[in-house]
Amino acid sequence: MCAPAAPQILSEFKKTDGLYSTILVSIWELGEVGGPLIVAPLAELYGKLPVYHIANVLFIVFSVGAGASGTIAGVIVCRFLNGVAVASVTLNPGIVGDLFVQEQRGRAMSVMSLAVLLGPTLGPVIGGYLSQAYGWRWTFWFTAIVTAVLEVAFIAIFRETYRVTILRRKAARARKATRNDSLRPKEDLAVSRRSILKRALVRPLKIMFLSPIVILLAVYTATVYAYLYLIMTTITEVFEDVYRFEDGPVGLSFLGLGIGIGIGVFVCGATLDWYLKRKAAKTNGSMKPEYRLPLLAIGGCLIPIALFIYGWTVEYHVHWIVPILSTSLIGFGLIATTIPTSTYLVDSFEIYAASAIAALGVWKYLSGALLPLAGPPLYARLGYGWGNSLLGFLALALMPAPLLLIKYGERLRTSSKFKIDL
């Protein structure tokens, strides 16, 4: 919701450097770099329920703080802390893994991802008109109000889903009833509390640096995510400067992304489980996580095409509907990357899915925070046409990555050479 309000924020605080506009949007992603490394270990140690509640309350506090800030530095700091406090992107895929068997996770992951992934596109539409009507501060306060309402519903409905935490609680009740101190989940046997804490804290880091499938996925998904945020941080300026959109209507320029995301969610929901079961039927019932990955290759083809169309149609001032529609391909490519990747990691890492999602998220959110900073100077030097074409050529170079994972992913995942002690 912040992106279309950025010009108002800069105007109020008398800032003319366009880099501030980019930072206001992308600093959220920098917060999400550190957040998963805190959220995932705590969730695997204490359960997902308390971590989710605490994160939601902190998110509300920081949203209120951003709206009440008297300096642009205060807004940026609160936006950063908002990113740290986002627990959903780390915990939601694992919750799906807790609740659904493997052959049902694809559709469930798609439905769960819809709200999370549509937020960055519908938020700017709401934020554009909200900031135009009531001022930029209400974009943050509205976010806080909606989150507070959802948190109340969360308290009433949500229950712990993490298997290890549920077993720990059952074991604690059994120890109390029987006075048998040896009754513990197998994950805690012969391990001290201090060792459990240490292992939980280092687990995401070990996966991040030692798992070849996560490293390969990280390079690919981080690039796609960075391109999304580069478009998101510059699209307001593009449509205000090139197409003369005003503060309210400029939020509608994000709808192309939303359309692509919606179509992508539908396609993932319809095909991920179907393809898994079809392939399993041909291989004696073996449901390999790699059967989740073919959509990545399709998304890899669409991203560079979208960048070429978007860049050159803006460069030559083609009717505004064309670049907006081209961003729908970026939205679809994002979904064709995000949902299959999350499902693949949940299938592969099971009870440690939160740590695997966090490990991938660090690379993804870091690129989403840093690459958009190169957007304004890139477009100033090369223009929208060649600037986006350069990004498109880089995306073309990464197209073999999903194909390598489809072919060699199982070997990398199961090889004793790359086995990680989690």
Secondary structure, DSSP 8 states (H G I E B T S, - for coil): --GGGHHHHHHHTT---THHHHHHHHHHHHHHHHHHHHHHHHHHHH-HHHHHHHHHHHHHHHHHHHHH-SSHHHHHHHHHHHHHT--HHHHHHHHHHHHS-GGGHHHHHHHHHHHHHHHHHHHHHHHHHHHHHH-THHHHHHHHHHHHHHHHHHHHH-----HHHHHHHHHHHHHHHH--TT---GGGTT--HHHHHHHHHHHHHHHHHH-HHHHHHHHHHHHHHHHHHHHHHHHHHHHHHTS---HHHHGGGGHHHHHHHHHHHHHHHHHHHHHHHHHHHHTTT---GGGG-HHHHHHHHHHHHHHHHHHHHHHTT--THHHHHHHHHHHHHHHHHHHHHHHHHHHHHGGGHHHHHHHHHHHHHHHHHHGGGGHHHHHHHHHHHHHHHHHHHHHHHTTHHHHHHHHHHHHHHH-GGG----
